[in-house]
Amino acid sequence: MGKNKTPISCADTYQTIGEYWDNHDLTEVWDQTKQAEFDVKIQSVRRYYPLNSDLSNKIAIIAQKKGVSTETLLNLWVQEKINQINLA
């Protein structure tokens, strides 16, 4: 972040910005803000892979017990496996 300071918190590091906002509310400085417009381009790719129906059912049960979606569970498991392969 360098020598620049943010206009509201007058902080010059991400840590001090975080500390400021931990102790302040945006409503305190609302009059110092201005409207901003920007474009967000999110590119998401979905690929579908066939699973055996028994395996799919087991995954759904495990995901429900863990309180996550099946997509999240599968992404976590695949990422874990990829990390194991990259470390080997």
N, C-alpha and C positions, 0 to 999 in steps of 0.2 A: 504494500500500500504506500510505502515511502513517506514523503513529507506532507502529503495531502491530508487534510482533516475533513471529516464529514461535516456538513453544515449544521446538522441538528445536534449530534452528540459531541461535536468537536473532538472526536477520537481519531487517532492516527494509526490504530492497529485493529485487526478484526477482533482481537480479544477485548480491547476496551470498548469497541462498539457493542459487543455482546453483553458486557457488564452494564453498559448504559441501558440497553433495552431490557435487561433483567430487572432493572429498578424503575423504569419509566413506562408510561403508556402513550400510545400514539395520540390519544385525545388531548394530552397535555400540549402537544406541539402541532396540532392539526392545521392551524392557521399558517404554519411555516411550510406546508407541503404544497405541491402543485400537481395537477393532473398529468399523467403520462400515458402515451400511447405507444404500443410496440407490437410487432408481429411475433408469434411463436410458431415455429415449424417443428412439429413433433413427428418423427418418422418411426413408425412402429411396424415391425414385421411379424406376422403370425404364420407359423408353419404347422401343419397338422401331421401327426405321425400315428399310424394305426396301433392300437393296443388290443391285446387279448381282453375279452370282456371280463373274465375273472380278475385279471390284473387291474383293470380299470376300476372295478368295484372295490377291490382292496385298497387302492390308492384313495378313492373317495372316502372310505371309512377312516383311514389314517388321517387324511386331511381334516375331516370333520372333528376327530378327536383332538387334533392339534389346534383347531380353531382357525385354520387358514383355507384358502381356496385350493382346489386341486392344481391349478396352474402355478400358484406360488410354491406349493410343495414340490412339484416336479422340477420347477426352475431351481429351487434350492438343492435338490438331490443331484441334478445334472451338473450344477456348478461345483458341488463338492467332488463329484467324480472327476471332472475336468481338472480341478486343482490337484487331486491325487495323482493324476497321470502326469501333469506338468512337473510335479515335484520328484517323480520317480526317475 
